[in-house]
Every structure is written in structure tokens, then in C-alpha cells.
Amino acid sequence: MNKISIKLKITLWYMMILIIISSITLFAMLAYGNDILIRDASDKIVRSVENTERMIANPKKMPARKMPPSDFFDKGVHIAVYDGEYNLLNGLIPFEFGDDIEFNDNGLNELTFDGTKYLTYVKKVITNDSEEMWIKAVISVGDESQMMQSVWKTNFLVTIVLIFAASLGGYFIIKRSFKPVDKISKTANEICQSSDLSQRIAIGDGNDEIYRLANTFDKMLDRIETTLDNEKQFTSDASHELRTPVAVISSECEYILDCARNLEEARDSVAAIKRQTDKMSKLISELLTVSRMDRNTQQVNFEIIDISELLSFVCDEQEEIHPGAATLERKIQENITAMGDHFLLARMFINLISNAYQYGKEDGRIIVTLDEITDNVIFSVQDDGIGISEENIPKIWERFYQVDSSRTNENGSTGLGLSMVKGIVECHNGTITVKSELGKGSKFEIILPKYQN
């Protein structure tokens, strides 16, 4: 049974349900049809006898002449009127069994003659002149019953044809509806065999569940392809960034072992090794942080923080690190508090301000602003340095992207700073925007909610 396709399973279930419903309907029609026919025949014969009784009860209203038998045949009911001596006065009962109906005032009875069912009704009537008269009435049920059976057989055959036609039509409708599923399966199979994640199902727009599944599958493939491409680029960039310090460390170690003639030369080489080791350590730490953010596994410890105090501390630290560089102007509103991770927010401030020093003019100006509007904290860093071209602005959030590689190498930047800043902002449910003009400087603005859900 498991080898049967879903299309065929649905069609068989659909066909079976139609058969069950049709069978119940047909058998109910057959079972209750005879009862309905007998009830209808009983009503007819009783009404005909009552009409005849009203007519003969008053002899003055009885016709003087004998009426033709057709006047005593009403809607399939044969009626005959007899006097007290059982002599026929008017009307006619089918001759084949007229004598079999006894003169007993016993109401309705069933009679079968030659395989046909009849209903009979005998009633004694006393006229206004105290004269005794009898009414016999007969109606055939067999004709209607045979007609009912004929209709049932016809309906049975028509139902069978309709069931098979509906099942066949349903199968083709289901088969057409399942075409996207076949395409999903085919595409997934091709991806497995070729490892080509650029393939898509691409069945177009649709409103049903299968179309939504296929489009979701395409979006998932987009995300997987982008993630894998990013990981490949990340691995390549990380390897490239680590190769340089490793080469320097190896070279300095060889120099110490083979060429150092005194302690002073050895100290210089060890200092170089220390710088490269610090750079590798910083790079690895930032790589781990960025990787955790990508996987949403970075632990964020929210607490109430004095943002004004934290930013002022970072500004003091950056001024000490960059003496004689650009002038740092502060527009920091005091006593601004918000919920956030102390370490991550400090890292965000450090990265943006150090970037402003790195890409700003030596005699330029850096403006750090902190303000609050309703339930949001507004932070910005503006410099008058080299700026960023419009086409390169979307790239600055990429890992290891360098606006100016020469300045990056001079300052020991890893190229992960802005990527990390964006991740930190997203961790705090905030937004970051940048405005920049080549040769005139850049301005980064961050909006963070004061409260976290």
C-alpha cells in the first residue's frame, strides 16, 4: 500500500466515499420508496371512497341514470357502488378479482393478484333514507412499485457512471495539483546529485498550500546558498587575514634562531611576534563573536546601563589611544539609561569611534552625539574623513571589507568592526543608518529602544 502514490490514494478514498454515500442514498430510496407509495395510494383510495360516500348518502343527489364506469375511476382508484342485496348499482371493479373482495366493513386491506399488489377498501354506507349501500374501491400499487424499481435501477446505473466519471476527473485534478510536488522532488533530487544550490523550483505565484510550500522552499534555498557563500567567503577571508601574522611570526622566529646576534635584536623580533599574536588573538575573538551573532547564539545579558557614562568612558579611552589625532567633540546628554549588554554596547562604541579616528583626517573633527527621544536612545558618530562612495555603502557591513586597505593595515584593523556593530544593534532590536560622501566624511546613527521585551 505504501508504494501507491498519494494521488491514487486520494482518488481511491474519494471514490470509496462517493460509493458509500450513493449506496446509502439508493438503498434508502428503495427501502422507503414502497412505504411512500403505499401511503400515497392509501390516501388516494380513502379520499375517493369518502367522496363517493358523500354522493350516495343523499339519494336525491344520486343521478337518475347509471353513470358510465369512467366516472367511477378517480386517479387510479376503481370504485363500485352496491345496494343492500349486493347488486351492482354503478361503477366497476376489475373483473379478475372483483368477487374476491368480500362485503366486510373492515377498511383498508392488501391483496396480491397475479404478482401485483393492490389496496382494497370496503365500506358500508347508510343513506339518509336509512337504505343500506356498499362501496368497494381498488387501487393498484404494483404499477407504481415497478416504476419505482425501474427508476432505482436507472439511478443505480447513472450513479455508477457518475462515480467513475467523478473519480477519473478528480484523479486528473489531483494529478495536476500535485505537479508542483513532483517538481519540488525533482529539484531536490537534482540538487542532491549535483550539489548545485543555484537551482530553483520557480513554479510562479499561487495561492494554494503547494504553491506556498514551493515558494518557501525557494526562499530556503536562497538562504542556504547565501549562507554557504558567506561561509566560503568567511573561510577564505579568515585564512587570508591569519596567513599574514602567521607568516610574520614564523619569519621572526627563524630570524631569532638563525640571525639574532644579541639580546636587543631578539627583543625586537619578540616584540613583532607579540604584536602579530595580539592581532591574531583579536581577530579570533572577533571572529567568534561575529560567528555567534550569525547563528543567534551570542549571549546577551540585558541590564539597566548608564549609557551616558559608558560612552563618556569610551571617548576618554579613545582620546588616550589616539593622542594628537582628530579632535573629539562630545554632545552627550547626561543620565541617559537603557537596557542593554554592557560589554556589547562598549564594543559597539569603540568600533565606531575608532573607525572615525582611522578614516578621519589627522587634524579633523569627530562629533559624538547621544540623546533620547521618548523611549529611544539616539547615538551618532560623525567624521570629516575620506568618506564612502555610494556604491560601496552596502558593502561596509560585510566581513573583512576594507574601505581603504592601506589605512586598515596601518592601524591593525581586522575588517570585522562594522559587521560586529550591525550584529550588536540587531541584538538590541535597534536600527543603524549611514550617510556618507566621498572625500567629505561619514555619519553613523544608531537608534536603540530603552526597554527590551
N, C-alpha and C positions, 0 to 999 in steps of 0.2 A: 504493500500500500504506500510505503514511503517513496517508491520510485515513481508514483503517479504525480504529474505536475499539479501545481496549485490551481492552474486554470481548469484542468479537468475535474479536480476535487470540488471546486466551487460549482462547476456546471452540474456535476452529479448530485450534489446536495440540493441545488436549485431545482433540478428535475424531480428528485425524490419528494421535495416539499410540495411541488405542483401536483404530483401524482396523489399524495396523501389528501391534499385539500380537495382535489377534483373527485377522488373516490368517496370521501365523506359527503360531498355535496350530492353526487349522483345517487348514492345509496339512501341518503336522507330523502331525496326526491322520490325514489322508488318506494321507500317504506311508508312515507306519509302521503304519497300520491293517492293510493287506494282509499285511505281513510277520508281524504278530502273529497274524492269522487263520490263515495257513499254518503257522506254528509250533505253534499250538494244535491245528490239525487233524492235523498230523504226530504230535504226542504222543498224540492220541486213537487214531489208526489203529495206531500201534506198540503201545500198551498192549492194544488189542483183539486184535491178532494174537498177542501174547505169551500172553494169557490162553487163547486157543484152542489155541495150541501146547502149553501145559501139559496141556490137557484131552485132546488126541488123541495125545500122546506115549505114554500108557499105555492100550492098547486095553481093558484091564479096566475102566477108568473111563469109557469111551465108552458112551453109552446104547445099549441093545439095539435100540430103535426109533428111527426117524428123527424128529428133533425138528422142530417147526414152524419156518418161516423166521423168525418173530418172535424166537426165542431166539438167532438169529444177527444181530440188529440191535442194536448197543450204542452209544448216544449219537451217533447219526447215522452209524455205521460199518456198512456191509453186509459180511458175511463168508460165504464159501463154502468147504467142505472137499471135496477131490477125492482119489481113490485114485491109485495109480501109473499107471493107464491113462487118467487124466484124466476119469474118470466122477464126476459129482457125487454126493457122499455125503450132504451135509447143507448147510443154509444156502441163500442166494440172492444172486446178483449182479444188479443192474438189467439187465433183458433187453436194453435198447437197445444196450449196448456190452460185454456180458459176454464175447462171443467175441473182442473186440478186445484183451483182456488176455492176453498170451502167458504161457506157463508158463516163465518165466525167473526164477531166484532172484537178482533184481537189486535188491531193496529197494524204496525209495520212488521213485515216478515221477509226473509230472504228465500229465494227459490232459484235453483240451478236447473236449467233445461238445455240439454244438448251442448253442455260445456259452457253455456253462457249464464252469467249471474243476473238475476232480476230482483227488484224490490216490489213487493205487493202490499196493498193497503185495502182492507175491507172494513167498511163502516156502516152500521145500521142507523137509519135516519127516520125520525117520526115527524111527519109533516104537521102543519097547523090544523089539518083536518083529522089528526090522530091516525093517519094512514101510515103503515109500515113500509119502508123502502130500503133498498140496499145499494151501496156504491162500491164497485170494485175498481181498483186502479193498479196499473202495472207500468214500471219504467225499467229499461234495460241499463245495467251498469257495465256489462261486458264490452259494449262498443267503446265507451269512454276509457275503460281499463286497457283495452287493446291499443287504443290510440295513445294512451299514456306510455305503454310499454314500447310502442313504436318510436315515440318521441325520446324516451330514455335511451333506446338503442342508438338512435341518430345522434343524440347528445354525447353518448359514450364514444362513438367513432370520431365525432368532431373534436371532443376533448383530447383524445389520444393524438390526433393530428396536431392540434394546437400546442400540446405539451412538447412534442418533439420539435415543432417549429420554434417555439419559445426557447427551448433548451439549446437548439442549434444557433439561434440568433444571440442568445445570452453568451454562448461559448465564444462567438466571434467578437462580441463586445468586450468580454473579459480579456480575450487574447489581445485585442487592440489596446485595451487599458494597461495591460502588463508589458507592452513593448518597452517603455522606459526601464522597467526592471531588468529586462533582457539586456538593454544597453548598459545599465549600471554593472551588471555581472560581467559583460564582455569587456568593458573599460577596466574594471578592477583586475580581471584576468590578464589583460594586456600589460597593465602597469606592473603586476607581479612578475611577468615573464621578461619584460624589457627594462624594468626599473626607471621608466620614463614618467616622471611626475608631471610633465607638462601636458599630458593628455587630459581631456575633459569630456564629460558626458554630453553637455551642451544640447539639451533637448528643447530649449526655449522656455518661454513663460507658460505657466499653467496654474490653475487654482486648486487642483486636487492634491491629495496627500502624496501620491507618487511623484508628481512634478516637484513638490516642495522637498521631498526626500532627495531627488536627483540634484536640485539646485543647492541643497545643503551639502551634499556630497562634493559638488564642485567647489564650494566655499572651503570645505575642509581640505581638499587637495591644494587649493591656493595657499591656505595657511601652512600646510605641511611643507609645500615646496619653498615658500618664503622662509620658514624656519630652518629647513635644511640648507638653503642657500646662505642664510645668515650664519649658520654654524660652520659651513665650509669657509666663508669669509673670515669668520672669527678665528678659526683654527689657523688659517693662513696668516692673518694679521698678527695673531699672538706669537706664532712661530717666528715671524719676521722681527717683531719687537724684541723677543727674547734672544734671538740669534746674535744681535749686536753686543749686548752686555756679556753674554757667554763668551763670545769671541775675544772681547777686551780682557775679561778675567783670565781666560786661557793664555792670552798673549803676555799679560803682566806676570802670570805665574812662571811662564817659560823664561821671561827676562830675569826674574829674581833668581831662578835656579841656574841659568846659564851665563848671565851677563852682569848681574849686580856686583859692583866692586867694593861697595861699602854700605854701611847701615843707612846712610841718607838716601841712596838710590833705592834701596829696598823699601824704605818708608814711603817714598813717592809711589812706587808700584802698589804697595799695600793700600795706600790712600785711594788710588784709582780703582783697585778691586773693591774697596769699601763703597765707593760711590756707585759702581755698577751693581753691587749687591743690593744696596738700598733701592736703586731704581728697579731691579727685578722684584724685590720684596713689595714695593709699592704697586708695581704692575700686577703681580699675582693677587694682592689684596683687592685691588680694584676689579680685576677680572672675576674674582669670586663674588664680589658684591653685585656686579652687573649681571652675572650668571644667575644669582639667586633672584634678582628682580625679574629677569626674563621668565623664570619658572614660578614666579609668585611664591617663593619660599623664604624671601628675606623677612626676618623677624622685625616687626615694627612695634616698639614699646611707646604707646601714647601716654603722655603725661602733660600736666599744665606747665608750660615753659614761659619764662620772661623773654620774649623774642627780642625786645629792645636791648636787653643786657647781653644776650648771646651774640647778636650782630655787632654790638659795640666791641665786645671782646675779640671777635674775628677781625674786625677792622684794625684794632690795635696790633694784633699779631701780624697782619699782612703789611702794615706800615713798618714794623721791625724787620720783616723778611726782605722788603724792597726799599731800603733807605736810598734817598736821592733820586727815586724814580718819580713817577707821576704824582701829582697832588691828589690826596684822597679827601673829598668833601663829604661830610655826613649830614643828612637830613633825616634823622631818626627820631620819631616821636617816642617819648618815654612811656614806660609802664604798659606796653602792649603785650598782652599774654594770649596764648593759644595752645591748643592741644597738638602735640607732635612728638616725634622721636628726636631727642636731644642730639645724639650722635649724627643722625642722617641730615638734620637741618644744618648743623655746623658744617658737615661735609659739603652741603649744597652752597652755603655762603662762601666757604673757602674756594671752591672750584670756580664760582662766577667772578669773585673779586680777583683771584689770582689770574684768571683769564684776561680780565681787564688790564692788569699790570703787564701781562705777557704780550698782548696785542695792541696796547696803547702806546702813545708817544712817551718818550722819556721825560720830556718837560710838559706833558699834557695834564689832563684833569680827569679824575674818576669821581662820579657822583653816586653815592649810595643813599637810597631813599627807603624809609619804612613808614607806613601809615596804615590806618584801619578805617574801613567803611562798613558800617552796620556789622555783619557777622563775618567779615572777610579781612584778612591781612594782606596788604599790598606791598611787595618788595621789588625794588628795581636796582639795576647796576648799569650805569651809562659811562662810556668812554669816548674819546675823540681820536681813536687809533686808526688802524688800517681798514676796518670795516669788512663787510662780507658782500660779495656780489649777490644779486637777487636769485640767480640760478643755483647758487651754492647754499643758500639758506636751508633748504630741506635736508641737505647732506650733513649739516653740522651735528645732527643728533645720532649719526651713525658712529659705531665704534671704530676707533683709530683714524677717523677722518681728521685731516690736518689742513687748516686754512692756509697756514704758512709753515711749511716743513722746516725751514731754516730756523725760525723762531722756536718751534716746538723742540727741536734738537738742542738748541742753546739752553733752554730752560728745563730740560729733562721731563717734558710733559709726555704722558702715555697716550694721549688721544682718546681717553675714556671719560674725561671730565664731564662734558655736556651730555653724553649718553647716560651717565650716572645721575646728573642733575634732573634730567627728564624722568628717570625712574623714580627718584625720590619725590618729585612733585606728584606723580601719579599715585605713589603710595599714600600720599596725604590728601588724595582726592582734589588736587588743585589743577591749575592750568598755567602754562608758560607760553609767552609770546616773545618774538624778537623783531626789532626794527633796526635795519642797518643800511648804510650807504657806503659804497666802496670809496675809501680814502677819507671818510668823514667820521667814522666810528659806528658803534653799535649800542643798542639799549635792550637789555633783557628784563622782562617784567613777569613777576610770578604772583598769582592770586591764590591764597590758601584759606580754606574755611577755618574759623576759630575753633569750631567744635566738630568732633568726629562722631559718626554714628557707631 
